[in-house]
Amino acid sequence: MTSTNPAGPDPAARPKRRTFSPEYKLRIVAEYDAALKNEKGAVLCRERLYHSHVKEWRAARDAGALEKLVDQRTGPARPKKSAAEAENEKLRRQVERLEKELARNQAALIVLGRLLL
């Protein structure tokens, strides 16, 4: 029997999300706003951005929320749980599932006992 998983690691690396610094965002918004109407699209194409990026960054700049220009999705990752904590959580979920299954089976046995009497 052959395995469906390849022996080695995945040959195609996962793409990484682009991140933009607050300085970059402010520079692009200023450049976009200064561009002539028919040149705005060229700025977006050159930087591989969408109009929604500029719109969101401009709104944050106008609201005075420079710290909002920092992408929250690229913040530090959550600390990983220790192996013992992960195992405990897994076992708690398993116990909870088994207790529900036991209660269901006991209810079924009670109903069967009444039917047989």
N, C-alpha and C positions, 0 to 999 in steps of 0.2 A: 504494500500500500504506500502511495507517495503522499508527501505532505503538500498542502496547498500554499503554505508560506515559503517564500524563498529563504535560502540558508543565510544569506548576507543581509546587511542593512538595506533599507530602501534607497535605491540609486538616485531618485529624484529628491533633492533637498526641498524642504517646505519653504515657501516664500516668506520673507519677513516683512511685517508691516512697516511702512515708512513712518518716521517720526519727524516732526518739525519743531524747531526751537522757537521760542517767542520772538527772538530777533528776526528770524527768517520770515515768520508770519507777518510781522509789522512791515518788513521790507517789501514783501510781495503785495500787501494791501496798498502801500504807498505807491508802488510801481503801477499796480492795476488802476488805481484811481487817477494817476497822472497820465496814463496812456489815452490816446485818442480812441474814439468809439470803435473804429475799425481795427485797432491794434490790441484791444483787450483780449480777444480770442487767441492771438499769437502769444501773449504772455502766459495764458493758461496752458496752451499746447506745449510751449517750451518747458514749462515747469511740471507738466503732466498733472495738472490740478483741475478741479471742477469749479464752476462758479459758486457752488454751495460752500466750498472751502473759504473763498474770499468773503462771501456774505457772512458766514459764521464768525470769521476772524475780525471783520470790520465791526460787527455788532459787539463783540467782546472788547475791542479797542475803544469804541465809542462809549461803552458803559464804564470804562475806566477799570476794567477787570483784567489787567495784564496777566495776573496769575491764572486766569481762566484760559489763557492761550496755551497753557501747558496741557498736553493731552493726558487725561486721567487714566486712559486705558493702558498706557505704557508705563504706569507707576511700578514700584517695586512689587515683585511677586509675593504672594502670601507665603509665610514660612511653612515648610512641609512638616507634617506630623511625624512624630517618631514612629518606628515600626510597631512598638507596643501600643501606642494610641490608636494607630490604624487597625491593628488586630482587634483591640477591644471594641472599637466602633463596629467592625464587621461582625464580631460575635454578638454584640447587643442587637443588631438588626436581625441576625439569624434567630436568636432566642425569641424576639418579638414575633417573627414570622411563624415559628414553630408553636408558640403559645396560641396564636390565632387559629392555626391548623388544628391543634389539639381541642380547642373549644368547639370548633365546627364538627369535628369527629365525635366528640362526646354528645353534642346535641343530636347528631344523626343516630347514635346508638340508643339514646333515650327514646327517640321516635320509633326506631325499630323494635325496641323492647315493648313499647305500648301496643304496637301492631301485632306482635306475636302473642300477647296475653289475651 
